[in-house]
Amino acid sequence: METTETNRDRVRRLLFEPLGFRHPKKVAEAAGVAMLNAVADELSYMSDDNLAVLARMMRVHGEGSSRDFWPARAAFISFAHLCQPLPLEADTKLLSWFASREGDQMVQDGTLVETWRYFEVKRVPPATPQARSLVLDRARDAARRIAIVHERRDCGLGVDPAEAEFVRRYEADQARMMTLLRDVRAAKAEAVQG
């Protein structure tokens, strides 16, 4: 009987088995296995090739005096992000924040795209006053640029190709963000009802 390999098993085969580290004696076997299972689940989005790259990177990051103990979860996640960042669309915690009341506020303020782009760089919501100000300034600049392009088109005037491309990309991102927001909210509502 043929069994299907789970994503956790795939990460174990491509990442953990080649490394062959061990847990320190002070770490209970169950706790060590649980930590590796959590890491495997978190890294299951990675491609086979990138898991192999990550294994080569992690080989020199063992802990302890002999460098043969499993690295911390944070080390795995950090190096994994260098190889293949977690797609934001798969980051459930970030999506939950995105689909909260904050999402309504972003739509109302016109900062939806800039907030998403902030996520892409920082991997956290713009929670500080400085971050919120930066996002708002960028949104205002984008709105101004978009308005100019639309006005020029409405008047039958030529539009700079770079500005036209900026508007095309921005409006495509905005449509994608609205769809994502709607889908995440629908999934949340379904989970509550289910």
C-alpha positions as CSV (number, residue, x, y, z in Angstrom):
1,M,0.0,0.0,0.0
2,E,1.5,3.4,-1.1
3,T,1.3,6.2,1.4
4,T,1.3,9.9,0.5
5,E,4.1,11.9,2.0
6,T,2.8,14.8,4.1
7,N,4.4,18.3,3.9
8,R,5.8,17.7,7.4
9,D,7.4,14.5,6.3
10,R,8.8,16.2,3.2
11,V,10.4,18.9,5.3
12,R,11.8,16.2,7.6
13,R,13.3,14.3,4.7
14,L,14.8,17.3,2.8
15,L,15.9,19.4,5.8
16,F,16.1,17.6,9.1
17,E,17.4,14.2,8.0
18,P,20.4,15.7,6.1
19,L,21.3,17.8,9.1
20,G,21.2,15.0,11.6
21,F,21.5,17.2,14.7
22,R,20.4,16.0,18.1
23,H,18.6,17.6,21.1
24,P,20.6,18.4,24.3
25,K,20.0,16.0,27.1
26,K,18.1,18.7,29.0
27,V,15.4,18.8,26.3
28,A,12.8,16.1,26.7
29,E,12.4,14.0,23.5
30,A,8.7,14.9,23.2
31,A,9.5,18.6,23.4
32,G,12.3,18.3,20.9
33,V,10.0,16.4,18.4
34,A,7.2,19.0,19.0
35,M,9.7,21.8,18.2
36,L,10.8,20.2,15.0
37,N,7.2,19.4,14.0
38,A,6.3,23.0,14.5
39,V,9.3,24.2,12.4
40,A,8.4,21.6,9.7
41,D,4.8,22.8,9.6
42,E,5.9,26.4,9.4
43,L,8.4,25.7,6.5
44,S,6.0,23.4,4.5
45,Y,5.4,26.2,2.0
46,M,9.0,26.0,0.8
47,S,9.9,24.2,-2.4
48,D,12.1,21.1,-2.4
49,D,15.0,22.9,-3.9
50,N,14.9,25.7,-1.3
51,L,14.6,23.2,1.5
52,A,17.8,21.6,0.2
53,V,19.5,25.0,0.1
54,L,18.3,25.7,3.7
55,A,19.7,22.4,4.8
56,R,23.1,23.4,3.4
57,M,22.9,26.8,5.1
58,M,21.8,25.4,8.5
59,R,24.6,22.7,8.5
60,V,27.0,25.3,10.1
61,H,24.5,26.7,12.6
62,G,24.3,23.8,15.0
63,E,24.3,24.9,18.7
64,G,26.3,23.7,21.6
65,S,30.1,23.4,22.0
66,S,30.2,20.6,19.4
67,R,27.7,22.5,17.1
68,D,25.6,19.4,16.8
69,F,22.4,20.4,18.6
70,W,19.3,21.6,16.8
71,P,19.3,25.3,16.1
72,A,16.5,27.4,17.5
73,R,13.2,27.8,15.7
74,A,14.0,31.5,15.0
75,A,17.2,30.5,13.2
76,F,15.3,28.1,10.9
77,I,12.7,30.8,10.2
78,S,15.2,33.5,9.6
79,F,17.3,31.5,7.2
80,A,14.2,30.1,5.5
81,H,13.1,33.6,4.8
82,L,16.4,34.3,3.1
83,C,15.9,31.3,0.8
84,Q,12.2,31.7,0.2
85,P,10.1,34.2,2.1
86,L,6.7,33.0,3.3
87,P,4.2,34.5,0.8
88,L,2.1,37.1,2.6
89,E,-1.0,35.4,1.4
90,A,0.0,32.4,3.5
91,D,0.8,34.3,6.6
92,T,-2.4,33.6,8.6
93,K,-1.6,36.0,11.5
94,L,-0.9,38.9,9.2
95,L,-4.0,38.1,7.1
96,S,-6.1,38.1,10.3
97,W,-4.9,41.6,11.1
98,F,-5.4,42.7,7.6
99,A,-9.0,41.4,7.6
100,S,-9.9,42.9,11.0
101,R,-11.3,46.4,11.5
102,E,-7.9,47.6,10.3
103,G,-8.9,46.5,6.8
104,D,-11.9,48.7,6.8
105,Q,-9.8,51.6,8.0
106,M,-7.2,51.0,5.2
107,V,-10.0,51.0,2.6
108,Q,-11.5,54.2,4.1
109,D,-8.1,55.9,4.3
110,G,-7.0,54.7,0.8
111,T,-3.9,53.0,2.3
112,L,-4.7,49.4,1.4
113,V,-2.0,49.0,-1.2
114,E,0.6,50.9,0.7
115,T,-0.1,48.9,3.9
116,W,0.3,45.6,1.9
117,R,3.6,46.9,0.4
118,Y,4.7,47.8,4.0
119,F,3.9,44.2,5.0
120,E,6.0,42.9,2.1
121,V,9.0,44.7,3.3
122,K,8.6,44.7,7.1
123,R,6.5,41.6,7.6
124,V,4.6,43.4,10.4
125,P,1.7,45.9,10.3
126,P,2.5,49.6,10.4
127,A,1.7,49.9,14.1
128,T,3.9,52.9,15.1
129,P,2.9,56.5,14.4
130,Q,5.9,56.8,12.2
131,A,5.0,53.8,10.2
132,R,1.4,54.9,9.8
133,S,2.5,58.3,8.7
134,L,4.9,56.8,6.1
135,V,2.1,54.6,4.7
136,L,-0.4,57.5,4.6
137,D,2.2,59.8,2.8
138,R,2.8,57.1,0.2
139,A,-0.9,56.6,-0.3
140,R,-1.4,60.3,-0.8
141,D,1.4,60.5,-3.3
142,A,0.0,57.5,-5.2
143,A,-3.5,59.0,-5.2
144,R,-2.0,62.3,-6.6
145,R,-0.1,60.4,-9.4
146,I,-3.2,58.4,-10.3
147,A,-5.4,61.4,-10.4
148,I,-3.0,63.2,-12.7
149,V,-2.9,60.2,-15.1
150,H,-6.7,59.9,-15.2
151,E,-7.1,63.6,-15.7
152,R,-4.7,63.6,-18.6
153,R,-6.4,60.6,-20.2
154,D,-9.8,62.2,-19.7
155,C,-8.6,65.4,-21.5
156,G,-7.1,63.3,-24.3
157,L,-3.5,64.3,-23.4
158,G,-0.5,62.0,-23.5
159,V,0.6,60.1,-20.4
160,D,4.2,59.3,-19.5
161,P,4.6,55.5,-20.0
162,A,6.2,55.1,-16.6
163,E,3.3,56.9,-14.9
164,A,0.8,54.8,-16.9
165,E,2.6,51.6,-15.8
166,F,2.6,52.9,-12.2
167,V,-1.2,53.3,-12.4
168,R,-1.7,50.0,-14.1
169,R,0.3,48.1,-11.4
170,Y,-1.3,50.1,-8.5
171,E,-4.8,49.5,-9.7
172,A,-4.1,45.8,-10.2
173,D,-2.6,45.5,-6.7
174,Q,-5.6,47.4,-5.3
175,A,-8.0,44.9,-7.0
176,R,-6.0,42.0,-5.7
177,M,-6.0,43.4,-2.2
178,M,-9.7,44.0,-2.2
179,T,-10.3,40.4,-3.4
180,L,-7.9,39.1,-0.7
181,L,-9.6,41.1,1.9
182,R,-13.0,39.8,0.8
183,D,-11.7,36.1,0.7
184,V,-10.1,36.2,4.1
185,R,-13.2,37.7,5.6
186,A,-15.4,35.0,4.0
187,A,-13.1,32.3,5.3
188,K,-13.2,33.8,8.8
189,A,-17.0,33.9,8.6
190,E,-17.2,30.3,7.4
191,A,-14.9,29.2,10.2
192,V,-17.1,30.9,12.8
193,Q,-20.2,29.3,11.3
194,G,-18.6,25.8,10.8
